[in-house]
Amino acid sequence: MAGAAPIVVTRVDAANATLNGVLYFEPVVVTAVAPSSGDAAGGTAVTVSGRGFSGASALSFGGTAATDLVVLSDTELTATTPAGAAGPV
């Protein structure tokens, strides 16, 4: 579950220490990209579906940053592909 959770360390003698404010994050999961192919010159508008996209600030294809990133919801975003070599990313 995402959110803050305390961390507690307990020793054998039952002494313990607590630190509040450790955050857990939901994983980002990609379930689909449409279209599934585009021009090697880049410039293809794509829609990415999945979950955990809220707050996304970057998207890359094969390590190269996409442009025009728009987070539509926690489950969908759009972007424009960068130029790249032909083949899977």
GUMAR-806142 format. One record per residue (C-alpha): residue in three letters; x, y, z. Coordinates in steps of 0.05 Angstrom, whole numbers. Example, Ala and Ser with C-alpha at 12.3 -4.5 7.8 and 13.67 -1.06 7.14 Angstrom:
2
  residu       x       y       z
     ala     246     -90     156
     ser     273     -21     143
REM end
This chain:
89
  residu       x       y       z
     met       0       0       0
     ala      27      69     -18
     gly      37     120      37
     ala      78     135      99
     ala      95      80     149
     pro     137      81     212
     ile     201      40     215
     val     213       5     282
     val     278     -29     302
     thr     272     -76     361
     arg     332    -107     396
     val     333    -174     433
     asp     328    -137     500
     ala     262    -105     475
     ala     291     -35     468
     asn     266      -2     404
     ala     270      61     363
     thr     218      88     315
     leu     226     135     255
     asn     164     162     222
     gly     157     185     151
     val     185     129     109
     leu     146     127      43
     tyr     124      67       3
     phe     108      78     -71
     glu      64      37    -116
     pro     103       8    -174
     val      96      36    -244
     val      66     -17    -290
     val      60     -10    -366
     thr       7     -56    -397
     ala       1     -28    -468
     val      31      22    -517
     ala      -9      43    -578
     pro      10      45    -632
     ser      61     -11    -623
     ser     107      16    -678
     gly     127      82    -708
     asp     175     118    -754
     ala     249     113    -736
     ala     252     188    -746
     gly     207     196    -685
     gly     147     241    -680
     thr      95     186    -669
     ala      41     204    -618
     val      33     145    -570
     thr     -15     128    -513
     val      14      87    -456
     ser     -33      49    -410
     gly     -19      18    -343
     arg     -18      44    -271
     gly      23      88    -226
     phe      30     146    -275
     ser       7     202    -228
     gly      65     251    -220
     ala     104     222    -279
     ser     154     273    -305
     ala     190     234    -360
     leu     181     177    -409
     ser     236     146    -451
     phe     241      97    -508
     gly     305      57    -510
     gly     336     107    -462
     thr     318     168    -504
     ala     269     218    -475
     ala     201     226    -507
     thr     172     296    -516
     asp     104     327    -503
     leu      89     282    -443
     val      18     291    -417
     val      -6     250    -357
     leu     -80     241    -370
     ser     -93     199    -307
     asp     -59     149    -261
     thr     -71      96    -316
     glu     -58     133    -381
     leu      -8     182    -411
     thr      10     207    -480
     ala      76     228    -510
     thr     113     236    -576
     thr     168     186    -593
     pro     240     208    -603
     ala     282     188    -663
     gly     315     120    -655
     ala     343      60    -690
     ala     295      10    -721
     gly     277     -48    -676
     pro     245     -63    -609
     val     255     -17    -549
REM end
